[in-house]
Amino acid sequence: MSGPVVPFGKEFRAKYFTNIEEGVYPVNHGSYGLTPTPVHEKYLQYITENAAYTDKFMKYTTKEIYVNSLKTVAEVLQGDYHNFAFVENATSGVNTVLRSFPLEKGDKIVIQNTVYGACGNTVKFLKNRYGIEFFVVELDYPMTQKEVVAKFEEIFVAEKPKLCMFDAITSMPGVVFPYEELVKLCKEHNVLSLIDGAHGIGCIPFNLSELKPDFFVSNLHKWFYVPFGCATLYVDRKHHNRIHTMPVSHSYLDDSTHLSAEDQKNRLIDRFWFYGTKNYASIQVIPDAAKFRAEECGGEKAIHDYCHGLAKQVGELVSKKWGTYYLEQTSTMVTVEVPIKDFPQLAKDWPKIDNLVYAKMFEEKAYTPCSPHNGKLFARFSCQVYNDLNDFDYASDVLITKLKEVAQERYGKSNLIGYVSRLIIRE
């Protein structure tokens, strides 16, 4: 199919995303995702069916469900399903790798200053608990992908790290990272590559069989329409023995345990499909989400083309309206500089006042996450098939208005480069 059943935007939302509260301007899909109503209904159906005879379901059905969904994910990410596992979220996947791979005191890890906070804290934990060293690549956007890679290479040459963790798409600011170039760089310098692809599957295309990272993790609930929490972890075959479940449980095998060729092939599956009681419905519904994307949406390319194209339009619209710019590494999210030159304190004080601004945004049902970076404040807009340009036109106006209100309350008079004084708030 070349396109959606009904046009993307408001019409698609009205037909397939009926769980969205009326009057909400959903411009932050990137944080938690959203499940289409037909997929959500299948999810609830599975929960009910699985409760009918729990003992039988847990003992005889869960592994079949698990493997079937692994195959679906592997097909989308273009890899061997034996190299995949399911975890609760991307942070869990990062922890699974970093806290089970046999790192030793003095081993060095490289991350970037825009690392997702929870994953950065995992690296800090390794330093504090086990003496692992880490080095931070300082990135100051706007900058080119070539400049990003050069900064990583400089540290690789100087420090000779054991592992490098980097994003596929950085959370805040929301930019596509040069992950393909960095995997190649890791191979050239004999560095293990761990890709935090929290914004990954369903957002941008991947071919893991060609890319061949050591480790990759991606949320299915952000952009692939699966209820949270559900993520996939990819482990290159040569590392299967070294990666263990969190928590360590019934399926544990020591790294050195020798298995037959067939059992070794299924080692990751047999370790991860059951390591404690959990809700399998979010895994079970993955093929239904994939079917919805293929049939109702017209396929992965149709989804990506619409969302990426809309993100570019949003960047142009909002940056022109604000008199600023947007970061060029756009995926289905776009990051725009917020005009705060009359209130430069906003960037520095953002961690103290962000919730004050957000509370005002929620009153208008138009929440846009912002983050300070490089002495500036950036807003991140997420574009999905249920959005159209008007959503972001309205949400960007709300953001500026609420920023002005908080800034005036905190710092006194000004006009956010005169923009708000010209703003007409829509009823």
Buried (B, 14 or more C-beta within 10 A) or exposed (E): EEBBEEEBBEEBBEBBBEEBEEEEBBBBBBEEBBBBBBBBBBBEBBBEEBEEEEEEBBEEBBBEBBBBBBBBBBEBBEBBBBBBBBBBBBBBBBBBBBBBBEBEEEBBBBBBEBBBEBBBEBBEBBEEEEEBBBBBBEBEBBBEBEEBBEBBBEBBEEBEBBBBBBBBBBBBBBBBBBBBBBBBBBBEBEBBBBBBBBBBBBBBEBEBEEBBBBBBBBBBBBBBBBBBBBBBBBBBEEBBBEBBBBEEEEBEBEEEEEBEEEEBBBBBBBBBBBBEEEBBBBBBBBBBBBBBBBEBBBBBEBBBBBBBBBBBBBBBBBBEBBEBEBBBBBBBBBBBBBBBEBBEEBBEBBEEBBEBBBEBBEEBBBBBBBBBBBEBBBBBBBBBBBBBBEBBBBBBBBBBBBBBBBBBEBBEEBBBBEBBEEBEEEE
